[in-house]
Each structure stands twice: as structure tokens, then as C-alpha cells.
Amino acid sequence: MIVGNERITGLSPAVVGELVAELGPLWHERHRARLVSRVRMRAVGAGARYKLVFVDRLLATSVHPRHGTTHDVLACWFGVDRSTITRAIGEVRPLLAERGCTVTPGLRLRTLADVVGHLGTSRKTAILDATEIRVRRPAQGTAGRDRFISGKSKQNAVKVMVLTDAEGRLLFCGEARPGGLPRYHPGPRLRARRPPGHRTLGGDPGGRRLSGPRWADRRQVVTPPHRKFRKHPPLWYEEMHAREKHAHSSRRIRVEHGIAHLKNWRALARHHGRREYLPATIQAVAAVASHQQNVTRPLAHAA
């Protein structure tokens, strides 16, 4: 089936098979629990069978954010009604979002606390940055309408925090905030649960927000070198500052690659759906993208 091609879904057949084996029973269990919980005139299992099996539901949920395909087009591809595709995506997307980012075959990170704990155990450095996802403008008269206007792009957007390791593997993607709010807001969870030895590499000068006075050891947050001489700097300082800035950029480029890998999914480049579905979409894409990374680059993990 052409819809199952890796260029269409962004997932290899092996990853699709693993997702089906893992999420299929969970989807059937939740579906049956939903049927049992309501008053029924017929027994559970009676009536017509679903035309869209779980494999097709998973493929439709993958193609939708990968290429921004509308529900109408997906309904034509799978030979079902548009409402069936909408219902299928609404059921499978939360299952994918709950998986978290796959670091190793037996380790998944679902929250910032999980990320901090993993970094403290592995003694690795995380690279932090934020990216903007364009969204539809809130309707006129909506409270907080101006909060989504980004001061950087001057467009309606949502800011998302992205954490990768030194190799560019995705560790966390989430904490969506309106585009008009400050870029970095890891919250007290990331600060309070910071283990000894944990280091965070700030992606750009905005990362200096992390090294505020509430941090006991500012060396745990590596940010771009601060420029001390504003006017008429000496030549030796210009050369030293350029070397330090280049060294920092060489390290932080990994998170840029991770963001670019996420932006290959059209739903994270520009989201045309409802904004309330965006956080689950972000987490679902991060879950399947990190899983695909883990399959395509297994040797780097062992190193």
C-alpha cells in the first residue's frame, strides 16, 4: 500500500510494526472500555465491523502531521468517511503522545523530570533551544488574542521547548506557550530537580534566563559568551570572543539539527488545526521521530 511507504509516513516498516504491536492492544482495550461504560441496546461487539483497521488508523495518524494532509484527502485514500478519519486520529494521537521520547529501546522520557533524571544518571550534557510553530490567529474578541503574536517573527505562533543530547537525539519536546511570552520557561521542575553534575547548554543568548540567581551553580548552564567590551574592544579580545562563540555554536548546532528533523513534519512547521490539539501533536511527533532515530542510528547509542 502506497500510504505505508516510508516517504509518506516518515516511519520505516519496522517502526510501524513495533507501534502496531504496542499500541494495538492498548487501543482495543480503551475502545472496549468506552463501549462498556455507556448504556447500550446491543451487546458489545455486535453491529457492523470497522472498515478502518488499527494499522490504517495508525498510518492515517502518521501521514496527517507528516505532510499536513487534510482529513478529506485521507478519507479518499482509505475509502472511508471524513468523520472516520477524524475520530481515528483523535483516538491514536493521544496513544502516540503518551509514549514519550525513545532514548534506548528500554528507556523513554516523558516529562522534564524524566529528562533531568536521565541526564544526572548518564552524566551527559543537554542542549536546550526553542522553536516557533505558526498557528491560526485567534478569533476577534477572544481573550488573550495578542499573546500569540511573536515578537521575533511578528506572526501568530506557539513557542516549544526542545531538548537534545550532544549527539542531536531528541530528549524532550513540549511545554508549548503562546508566542508572545518569554522563550524559555523550563519551570521550577527543571531547576529544583537538577542533579549534581547536570549541565545544560543554552542554545542562544535567550538561554541566559536559565542561569539566573535561583541557580546555585551557574557553571551548570553553559550559554554563549557574554561580550564585555561594547565599544572599541581590543583586537585580542575580538579574536578570543570569536573563538569562544564559534566553539559554542559548534556544540549547539546539534539542537538545531534536532529541530530541523522535527520541522520535516509539516504540522510542526505550520499548524492549521485547532490550537488545543497542538500539544498532543507535538508530543506524538516527537515520540515517533525519536523512535525512528533510535532505529536508524543504533550504533551511536552503544558508543
FENVENCOR-V422098 format. One record per residue. N is the residue number from 1. RES is the residue in three letters. SS is DSSP state (a for helix, b for strand, c for the rest). PSI is psi in radians with two decimals (NA if undefined). OMEGA is omega in whole degrees, 0 to 359 (999 if undefined). Layout:
{{N	RES	SS	PSI	OMEGA} {N	RES	SS	PSI	OMEGA}}
This chain:
{{1	MET	c	2.28	185} {2	ILE	a	-0.50	180} {3	VAL	a	-0.46	180} {4	GLY	a	0.04	180} {5	ASN	c	2.52	182} {6	GLU	a	-0.54	178} {7	ARG	a	-0.33	179} {8	ILE	a	-0.79	184} {9	THR	a	-0.37	186} {10	GLY	c	0.08	182} {11	LEU	c	2.45	177} {12	SER	c	2.79	178} {13	PRO	a	-0.58	179} {14	ALA	a	-0.73	179} {15	VAL	a	-0.73	178} {16	VAL	a	-0.74	179} {17	GLY	a	-0.71	178} {18	GLU	a	-0.69	179} {19	LEU	a	-0.71	179} {20	VAL	a	-0.78	181} {21	ALA	a	-0.57	182} {22	GLU	a	-0.81	187} {23	LEU	a	-0.38	181} {24	GLY	a	-0.95	178} {25	PRO	a	-0.61	179} {26	LEU	a	-0.69	178} {27	TRP	a	-0.77	179} {28	HIS	a	-0.68	180} {29	GLU	a	-0.78	180} {30	ARG	a	-0.65	179} {31	HIS	a	-0.74	179} {32	ARG	a	-0.69	178} {33	ALA	a	-0.62	178} {34	ARG	a	-0.63	179} {35	LEU	a	-0.67	182} {36	VAL	a	-0.51	186} {37	SER	c	-0.21	183} {38	ARG	c	2.80	179} {39	VAL	c	2.25	185} {40	ARG	c	2.59	175} {41	MET	c	-0.33	179} {42	ARG	c	2.82	179} {43	ALA	c	2.69	178} {44	VAL	c	2.26	182} {45	GLY	c	-0.23	178} {46	ALA	c	2.87	179} {47	GLY	c	-3.06	183} {48	ALA	c	2.64	179} {49	ARG	c	2.71	178} {50	TYR	c	2.36	173} {51	LYS	c	-0.49	183} {52	LEU	c	1.80	181} {53	VAL	c	3.01	186} {54	PHE	a	-0.62	180} {55	VAL	a	-0.78	179} {56	ASP	a	-0.61	177} {57	ARG	a	-0.71	179} {58	LEU	a	-0.72	179} {59	LEU	a	-0.74	179} {60	ALA	a	-0.68	179} {61	THR	a	-0.49	178} {62	SER	a	-0.71	182} {63	VAL	a	-0.61	183} {64	HIS	a	-0.90	178} {65	PRO	a	-0.41	182} {66	ARG	a	-0.78	183} {67	HIS	a	0.09	182} {68	GLY	c	0.51	182} {69	THR	c	2.37	180} {70	THR	c	2.81	179} {71	HIS	a	-0.55	179} {72	ASP	a	-0.76	180} {73	VAL	a	-0.76	178} {74	LEU	a	-0.64	178} {75	ALA	a	-0.67	177} {76	CYS	a	-0.69	180} {77	TRP	a	-0.75	185} {78	PHE	a	-0.08	177} {79	GLY	c	0.65	179} {80	VAL	c	-3.12	179} {81	ASP	c	2.75	180} {82	ARG	a	-0.68	181} {83	SER	a	-0.53	178} {84	THR	a	-0.73	178} {85	ILE	a	-0.75	180} {86	THR	a	-0.76	179} {87	ARG	a	-0.69	181} {88	ALA	a	-0.79	180} {89	ILE	a	-0.68	179} {90	GLY	a	-0.41	179} {91	GLU	a	-0.65	185} {92	VAL	a	-0.57	182} {93	ARG	a	-0.79	177} {94	PRO	a	-0.58	178} {95	LEU	a	-0.71	178} {96	LEU	a	-0.68	182} {97	ALA	a	-0.54	182} {98	GLU	c	-0.20	183} {99	ARG	c	-0.59	184} {100	GLY	c	3.10	181} {101	CYS	b	2.28	181} {102	THR	b	2.10	176} {103	VAL	b	-0.86	172} {104	THR	b	2.91	181} {105	PRO	c	-0.45	181} {106	GLY	c	0.19	183} {107	LEU	b	2.19	176} {108	ARG	b	2.48	181} {109	LEU	b	2.10	185} {110	ARG	c	-0.48	183} {111	THR	c	2.97	176} {112	LEU	a	-0.59	178} {113	ALA	a	-0.69	177} {114	ASP	a	-0.69	180} {115	VAL	a	-0.81	180} {116	VAL	a	-0.72	177} {117	GLY	a	-0.70	178} {118	HIS	a	-0.73	180} {119	LEU	a	-0.65	178} {120	GLY	a	-0.61	180} {121	THR	a	-0.76	183} {122	SER	a	-0.21	180} {123	ARG	c	0.65	180} {124	LYS	c	2.89	180} {125	THR	b	2.33	176} {126	ALA	b	2.62	177} {127	ILE	b	2.17	187} {128	LEU	b	2.38	174} {129	ASP	b	3.05	179} {130	ALA	b	2.66	178} {131	THR	b	2.75	181} {132	GLU	b	2.44	176} {133	ILE	b	2.10	180} {134	ARG	b	2.40	180} {135	VAL	c	2.98	177} {136	ARG	c	2.56	181} {137	ARG	c	2.35	177} {138	PRO	c	2.65	181} {139	ALA	c	2.67	180} {140	GLN	c	2.36	182} {141	GLY	c	-0.10	179} {142	THR	c	2.38	179} {143	ALA	c	2.38	180} {144	GLY	c	0.44	183} {145	ARG	a	-0.67	184} {146	ASP	a	-0.18	181} {147	ARG	a	-0.37	183} {148	PHE	a	-0.10	180} {149	ILE	b	2.02	182} {150	SER	c	2.34	176} {151	GLY	c	-0.30	181} {152	LYS	c	-0.94	184} {153	SER	c	-0.18	182} {154	LYS	c	0.56	179} {155	GLN	c	2.86	177} {156	ASN	b	2.09	186} {157	ALA	b	2.93	174} {158	VAL	b	2.30	179} {159	LYS	b	2.41	182} {160	VAL	b	2.35	178} {161	MET	b	2.39	181} {162	VAL	b	2.29	177} {163	LEU	b	2.24	175} {164	THR	b	2.92	174} {165	ASP	c	-3.05	184} {166	ALA	c	-0.28	179} {167	GLU	c	0.01	178} {168	GLY	c	0.14	179} {169	ARG	c	2.43	183} {170	LEU	b	2.21	177} {171	LEU	b	-0.58	182} {172	PHE	b	2.52	175} {173	CYS	b	2.03	182} {174	GLY	b	-2.58	183} {175	GLU	b	0.86	182} {176	ALA	b	2.36	180} {177	ARG	b	2.63	176} {178	PRO	b	2.57	187} {179	GLY	c	-0.36	181} {180	GLY	c	-0.12	181} {181	LEU	c	2.90	180} {182	PRO	c	2.62	188} {183	ARG	c	-0.90	185} {184	TYR	c	2.23	177} {185	HIS	c	1.21	180} {186	PRO	c	-0.31	175} {187	GLY	a	2.94	182} {188	PRO	a	-0.37	180} {189	ARG	a	-0.77	182} {190	LEU	a	-0.58	181} {191	ARG	a	-0.77	186} {192	ALA	a	-0.52	184} {193	ARG	c	0.31	180} {194	ARG	c	2.06	181} {195	PRO	c	2.79	177} {196	PRO	c	2.40	179} {197	GLY	c	-0.18	180} {198	HIS	c	2.33	180} {199	ARG	b	2.46	177} {200	THR	b	2.22	179} {201	LEU	b	1.96	179} {202	GLY	b	2.34	185} {203	GLY	c	-0.67	183} {204	ASP	c	-3.07	182} {205	PRO	a	-0.41	177} {206	GLY	a	-0.39	179} {207	GLY	a	-0.20	178} {208	ARG	a	-0.29	176} {209	ARG	a	-0.50	181} {210	LEU	a	-0.39	185} {211	SER	a	0.65	180} {212	GLY	c	-3.07	184} {213	PRO	c	-0.27	180} {214	ARG	c	-0.23	179} {215	TRP	c	2.22	182} {216	ALA	c	-0.63	183} {217	ASP	c	1.83	183} {218	ARG	a	-0.27	178} {219	ARG	a	-0.27	178} {220	GLN	a	-0.17	177} {221	VAL	b	1.94	182} {222	VAL	b	2.00	182} {223	THR	c	2.91	178} {224	PRO	c	2.55	182} {225	PRO	c	2.34	180} {226	HIS	c	2.38	180} {227	ARG	c	2.07	184} {228	LYS	c	-0.67	182} {229	PHE	c	1.99	179} {230	ARG	c	-0.64	183} {231	LYS	c	2.41	176} {232	HIS	c	0.99	178} {233	PRO	c	2.60	176} {234	PRO	c	2.75	184} {235	LEU	a	-0.68	181} {236	TRP	a	-0.59	179} {237	TYR	a	-0.68	178} {238	GLU	a	-0.75	180} {239	GLU	a	-0.75	180} {240	MET	a	-0.74	180} {241	HIS	a	-0.67	179} {242	ALA	a	-0.69	179} {243	ARG	a	-0.77	180} {244	GLU	a	-0.71	180} {245	LYS	a	-0.69	179} {246	HIS	a	-0.69	179} {247	ALA	a	-0.71	178} {248	HIS	a	-0.73	180} {249	SER	a	-0.61	179} {250	SER	a	-0.51	179} {251	ARG	a	-0.70	184} {252	ARG	a	-0.17	182} {253	ILE	a	-0.34	180} {254	ARG	a	-0.70	179} {255	VAL	a	-0.53	175} {256	GLU	a	-0.69	176} {257	HIS	a	-0.68	178} {258	GLY	a	-0.70	178} {259	ILE	a	-0.73	179} {260	ALA	a	-0.64	178} {261	HIS	a	-0.65	177} {262	LEU	a	-0.66	183} {263	LYS	a	-0.16	171} {264	ASN	c	-0.37	175} {265	TRP	c	2.01	190} {266	ARG	a	-0.52	181} {267	ALA	a	-0.39	178} {268	LEU	a	-0.06	172} {269	ALA	c	-0.77	174} {270	ARG	b	2.07	184} {271	HIS	c	2.07	182} {272	HIS	c	-0.17	182} {273	GLY	c	-2.86	180} {274	ARG	c	2.49	183} {275	ARG	a	-0.50	181} {276	GLU	a	-0.31	177} {277	TYR	a	-0.16	185} {278	LEU	a	-0.77	179} {279	PRO	a	-0.75	178} {280	ALA	a	-0.64	177} {281	THR	a	-0.73	179} {282	ILE	a	-0.82	182} {283	GLN	a	-0.61	178} {284	ALA	a	-0.78	179} {285	VAL	a	-0.75	178} {286	ALA	a	-0.63	181} {287	ALA	a	-0.85	183} {288	VAL	a	-0.59	179} {289	ALA	a	-0.73	178} {290	SER	a	-0.61	177} {291	HIS	a	-0.74	178} {292	GLN	a	-0.69	176} {293	GLN	a	-0.73	182} {294	ASN	a	-0.53	180} {295	VAL	a	-0.69	185} {296	THR	a	-0.36	181} {297	ARG	c	1.07	183} {298	PRO	a	-0.50	185} {299	LEU	a	-0.58	180} {300	ALA	a	-0.53	179} {301	HIS	a	-0.71	182} {302	ALA	a	-0.54	179} {303	ALA	c	NA	999}}
